[in-house]
């Protein structure tokens, strides 16, 4: 009888040891599962960051594309600085690039004497075949969609150096907007003269401005063409 009681006690002790061993193993499995879950979460965060970076990059590219699509050039010839002042105001309003059409041989005050029929400008304006050489560096119009073309009015027409410019470049795919400065003469047929010489581009009707035109008046004019 005593022997049976001892056997029962040993069996109970052995069963208790097995139970404690099983309870001790469970946390290890749980830790492994937690580690796996953490690893997956980190992987998800990385993917989300990568996707966010890609999404943030796309709008920047679109913005650059839009800027390129709306590039504006203000090309002008100014013998006395009057047209230059108006061109700079247009550039400030539109955010466009400025390009000065400089003659290889600059015009002097004597060259512009209206009262002398032998002066350089008078002789040039009386001969429609004259093409004064441009001295400024060549410019590529390839990236521009709009070109404002500025000049003074000489003897009722555009200076012949503007004819040189019109014939030199291709305005294919470009909207050309002439503007001129003068003390009283209108823009006349100067725009249509250059359009015929260029034989490319879409030429809009130009407008004459005084040298002291306000930016608000220029803004209204620019807005009216959009």
C-alpha positions in Angstrom: 0.0 0.0 0.0 2.8 2.4 0.9 4.5 1.5 -2.3 1.4 2.4 -4.3 1.2 5.8 -2.6 4.8 6.5 -3.4 4.2 5.6 -7.1 1.2 7.9 -7.3 3.2 10.8 -5.7 6.1 10.3 -8.2 3.6 10.3 -11.1 2.0 13.5 -9.9 5.3 15.2 -9.6 6.4 14.1 -13.1 3.1 15.4 -14.6 3.6 18.8 -12.8 7.1 19.1 -14.3 5.8 18.4 -17.8 3.1 21.1 -17.3 5.6 23.7 -16.2 7.9 22.9 -19.2 5.0 23.4 -21.6 4.1 26.8 -20.0 7.7 28.0 -20.3 7.9 27.2 -24.1 4.8 29.2 -25.0 6.4 32.7 -24.6 9.2 31.9 -26.9 6.8 31.2 -29.8 4.9 34.4 -29.1 8.2 36.4 -29.2 9.0 34.9 -32.6 5.5 35.9 -33.9 6.0 39.4 -32.5 9.4 39.7 -34.3 7.8 38.6 -37.6 5.0 41.2 -37.2 7.5 44.0 -36.5 9.5 43.1 -39.6 6.4 43.2 -41.8 5.5 46.6 -40.4 8.9 48.0 -41.1 8.7 46.7 -44.6 5.3 48.3 -45.1 6.6 51.7 -43.8 9.5 51.6 -46.3 7.2 50.9 -49.2 4.9 53.7 -48.1 7.9 56.1 -48.0 9.0 55.0 -51.4 5.5 55.5 -52.8 5.2 58.9 -51.2 8.6 60.0 -52.7 7.4 58.9 -56.2 4.1 60.7 -55.7 5.9 63.9 -54.6 8.2 63.8 -57.6 5.5 63.6 -60.2 3.9 67.1 -59.5 7.3 68.7 -59.7 7.8 67.3 -63.2 4.4 68.5 -64.2 5.2 72.0 -62.9 8.4 72.1 -64.9 6.5 70.9 -68.0 3.9 73.7 -67.5 6.7 76.3 -67.2 8.3 75.0 -70.4 4.9 75.1 -72.2 4.4 78.8 -71.4 7.8 80.2 -72.1 7.7 83.8 -73.3 10.3 85.9 -75.0 10.4 89.7 -75.4 12.7 90.5 -78.3 13.2 94.2 -78.9 15.3 96.8 -80.8 15.7 100.1 -79.1 17.9 102.9 -80.5 17.2 105.5 -77.7 16.1 103.3 -74.8 12.4 104.0 -75.0 11.4 100.7 -76.4 13.7 98.9 -74.0 11.8 100.4 -71.1 8.5 99.1 -72.4 10.0 95.7 -73.1 11.3 95.5 -69.5 7.8 96.2 -68.2 6.3 93.5 -70.3 9.0 91.0 -69.1 8.2 91.9 -65.5 4.5 91.2 -66.1 4.8 88.0 -68.1 7.9 86.6 -66.5 9.4 86.3 -70.0 13.0 86.4 -71.1 14.5 89.6 -72.6 16.5 89.6 -75.8 17.9 92.8 -77.3 18.3 93.0 -81.0 21.5 95.0 -81.2 22.8 96.4 -84.5 26.3 95.4 -85.4 26.9 99.1 -86.1 25.1 101.2 -83.4 22.9 104.1 -84.4 24.1 107.6 -83.4 22.0 110.6 -82.8 23.1 111.9 -86.2 22.0 108.7 -87.9 18.4 109.3 -86.5 18.1 113.0 -87.7 14.7 113.1 -89.3 15.4 116.4 -91.0 18.3 115.2 -93.0 17.5 113.0 -96.0 21.1 111.7 -96.1 21.2 110.3 -92.6 21.6 106.5 -92.2 18.1 105.8 -90.9 16.4 107.9 -93.6 18.4 106.1 -96.3 17.6 102.7 -94.9 13.9 103.4 -94.4 13.6 104.6 -98.0 15.0 101.3 -99.3 13.0 98.2 -98.3 15.8 95.9 -99.4 18.2 97.1 -96.8 19.0 94.5 -94.0 21.2 96.0 -91.3 23.3 93.3 -89.6 22.4 92.1 -86.1 25.4 92.2 -83.7 23.9 90.5 -80.7 24.4 86.7 -80.3 22.0 84.4 -82.0 19.0 83.1 -80.0 17.1 79.8 -80.2 13.4 80.2 -80.4 12.7 76.5 -80.2 11.5 76.5 -76.6 9.3 79.7 -76.9 5.6 79.6 -77.5 5.0 83.4 -77.4 7.3 86.2 -78.7 6.6 89.9 -78.0 8.4 91.8 -80.7 9.2 95.4 -79.9 10.6 98.3 -81.9 10.3 102.1 -82.5 8.4 103.4 -85.5 10.7 105.1 -88.0 9.1 107.0 -90.9 5.8 105.2 -90.3 7.3 101.6 -90.4 9.5 99.2 -88.5 13.2 99.8 -88.6 14.9 97.7 -91.3 16.8 95.7 -88.7 13.5 94.3 -87.6 13.1 92.9 -91.1 16.5 91.3 -90.7 15.3 89.6 -87.5 12.0 88.5 -89.1 13.7 86.8 -92.1 16.5 85.3 -90.0 14.4 83.1 -87.6 11.6 80.6 -88.0 8.5 81.4 -85.9 6.8 78.0 -86.6 4.4 77.1 -83.8 5.0 80.6 -82.1 2.5 83.3 -81.5 4.1 86.6 -82.3 2.8 89.9 -80.8 4.3 93.1 -82.1 4.4 96.3 -80.1 6.0 99.6 -80.9 6.8 102.9 -79.4 6.5 106.4 -80.9 5.6 109.9 -80.1 2.4 109.8 -82.1 2.6 107.5 -85.1 0.6 104.3 -84.9 1.9 100.8 -85.5 0.6 101.0 -89.1 1.5 98.1 -91.3 4.8 97.3 -89.6 3.5 94.0 -88.1 2.0 92.7 -91.3 5.3 93.7 -93.1 7.3 91.5 -90.8 4.7 88.7 -90.9 5.1 88.6 -94.7 8.9 88.4 -94.4 8.8 85.7 -91.7 6.3 83.6 -93.5 5.8 81.5 -90.4 4.1 81.7 -87.0 0.8 83.2 -85.9 1.0 87.0 -85.8 -1.5 89.0 -83.7 -2.4 92.6 -84.3 0.2 94.8 -82.6 -0.2 98.0 -80.6 1.6 101.3 -80.2 2.6 102.6 -76.7 4.2 105.7 -75.4 7.4 105.4 -73.5 5.7 106.2 -70.2 3.0 103.6 -70.5 1.9 102.2 -67.1 2.3 98.5 -66.1 -1.5 98.4 -65.5 -2.2 99.5 -69.1 0.2 96.9 -70.3 -1.4 94.2 -68.1 -4.8 95.0 -69.5 -3.5 94.7 -73.0 -1.8 91.4 -72.3 -4.9 90.0 -70.6 -7.1 91.0 -73.5 -5.1 88.6 -75.8 -5.6 85.5 -73.5 
